[in-house]
Amino acid sequence: MFEERLKTFRQNLAKANIDVALITDDDNIYYLCGYYDFLHMEFGRPTILVVSVEGSTLLITPSIDYNSAKALARVERIAPWNDGMGAEWREELPAVLKSGRKIAYEPDHMPPIVRAYLSTAVEEKDLCTATPILNQMRMIKSDEELQIARHAGQVASAMMMAGRNAIKAGIAEFEVALATTEAGTRKAAELLTTHYDDHYMSPNAHFLQIIASGKDIIKTHHRASTRIMRHGEPVFLCFCGMTNFHRFKLGFDRTFWIGEVCDPKQITIYETAVASQSAALDALKPGVTAESVHAAYADVIQVAGYDYPFRCGRATGFSFLEHPQLVTGEKTILQPGMVFAVDGSVTSENFRAQVGDSFIITETGWEAITAHSKSLEDLIL
């Protein structure tokens, strides 16, 4: 899989008259060569994947992670560097940069320290971006990636059900997060054991759980806290960060109520949110523009008298946010093999409701890969 991606990437670089690409984004390094979970810039240690059209593929990485790199990276050569020794990560770069006339990098993902070095070593006229090439490659998922996406959907659904079952009056929000984390980890471990031969890949669900209850429901990305949930309160549960199976990310959210809906206005808002997602799904199919899906969703919300909404959704994969987004101005044509998180959402002054799921674009429409009821009676716990 990785060898084929590197081969395709090299071919695309050659078509663009690019001689060398420096890849520094964590997810793109994994996508191209299979290397992941290094410390990277969080600890001030750059890792750089060097892809040459004519030369060998080189991974420059801290020596502290050399053994992991040897086990995971599908590259022809690894150059480990140590803190404070010689030129560190710069050691290999002069020869690399001299070997090409046109050098590509990732403007939005290169650490400032590496970008500053690049500016001193290469004239700006000889630099270009590798991002459009990688975005294009990653838009259409392979059959192997789509199978991982479906398994990620199973992990997400297990977490949603565990969260639903843990939501009760008198329970703290963080208790729900503990339940979802355990359920996701156990489902991921089951899938990894049954379907994958990769003992390096961790099943552990990780990410601060997004959950908002009571008056905090209007805080879209509120994290699990010690707040005690009460009877009659709404609860928003989101897995857009926690769904990360075999490094594949999805979007998935639901709104619940504990015992009853005390304010009838919340029902109207929730039903509008569901209708907006339904309109988006009616528009979601190959051959249409990404912005047309957003327009269908936004129209339902605005006709109902609510403010113009945030984006309807986004492409996902080995990154939380991939290209394209379902948003105004995005004219990319949807194609089979793309994966999207698609939301329905309405926000008012005192309440917000959101439902979201993930879908694979098929030849005729879409395939849902997350599953949980959106029926109001099923969401009153």
Residue, then its C-alpha position, 0 to 999 in steps of 0.5 A: m500500500f505505502e510503496e504504491r502511494l510513494k510510486t504514485f506520488r513520485q509520478n505526480l511530482a514528475k508531471a509537475n516538474i518537481d524534483v524533490a518534495l519535503i513532507t513534514d505533516d504527520d498524516n502525510i508522512y504516514y500516508l506515504c510511508g507508514y511511519y507514525d507516532f513519533l514525538h515530532m514538533e511537540f518536543g521540538r524534534p522535526t521529522i522530514l520525509v524526503v521524496s526524490v523523483e530520481g533518488s532514494t526515499l529518505l526519512i530524517t527522524p530523531s534517533i530516539d525514534y530510530n527503532s520505531a522508524k525501522a519497524l514502520a517506515r517503508v523508505e529506502r533510507i533512514a537518517p537518524w539525528n540526535d539532539g545537539m550533535g552536528a547539524e542535527w536534522r539539517e545534516e542531510l538537507p544540503a545534499v538533498l536540496k542541491s539534487g533538485r531544481k524545483i523543491a516542493y514543501e507543505p506551506d501550511h504544515m512545515p514547522p517554522i524552524v524548518r521553513a526558516y532553514l529552507s528560506t536560507a538554503v533555497e531561493e523562493k523562485d525554486l520552491c513550490t507547494a506539494t499540498p495540491i498533489l497530496n490533496q488530490m491523491r488522498m481524496i479518493k480512498s482505496d478499497e483498503e482505506l474504505q474497509i478501515a473507514r467502515h471499521a472506524g464506523q463500527v468503533a464510533s457506533a460502539m462509543m455512541m451506544a456506550g455514551r447513550n447508556a451512560i447518560k443519566a441524571g446524577i452522573a458527571e459528564f466525565e463518567v460518560a467519557l470513561a464509558t465511551t473510551e472503554a467501548g471504543t478501545r474494546k471494539a477497536a481491539e476486536l477489529l484489529t485482532t480479527h482483521y489486521d496483522d499489525h501489533y504496532m497499531s494501538p486500539n486505545a481510543h484517545f481524545l478529550q470527549i466532546i460532551a455538553s449538557g444543560k446550559d453548556i449545550i450551546k458550547t459546541h466543543h465543550r469537553a467532558s467535565t465534573r458537571i452533574m447532569r440533571h433530569g430534563e436536560p439536553v446532552f450533546l455527544c460528539f465523536c469527531g475527534m475520538t473516532n480514530f481507528h487505524r488512524f482513520k478519522l470520522g465525524f459522528d454526533r447526536t443530541f439526547w435528553i434525560g427523561e423528557v424535553c422540558d422546552p418544546k422549542q428544543i424539539t422544533i430546533y432539533e427537528t430542523a437540524v435533522a431536516s437540514q442533514s436530510a436535505a444535505l443527504d438528498a444532494l450528496k452524490p457523485g457529480v455534484t459540487a461540494e458547495s451544492v450540498h452545503a447550500a441544500y443544508a443551509d437553505v433548510i436552516q435559513v428558511a426556518g428562520y435561523d442564522y446562516p450555519f457553519r459548513c455542512g461537513r468535511a472530507t475525512g480520512f487519515s486526517f481530521l480535515e481533508h479536501p474538500q469541505l462541504v462549504t460555500g465556494e468549494k466547487t470540487i466535484l464529488q466522486p465515488g470513494m470520497v468519505f465525508a462527515v455530514d452534519g445537520s445543526v441549528t443554534s439558537e441563543n439558549f439551545r443548539a442541536q446537532v446530528g452528524d454521520s459519516f458517509i462513503i460516496t458511491e457510484t449512485g449516492w452514498e453509504a452510511i458508515t455510522a449508525h444511531s437513531k435520530s428519532l426523537e423518541d429514541l433520544i429521550l433517555 
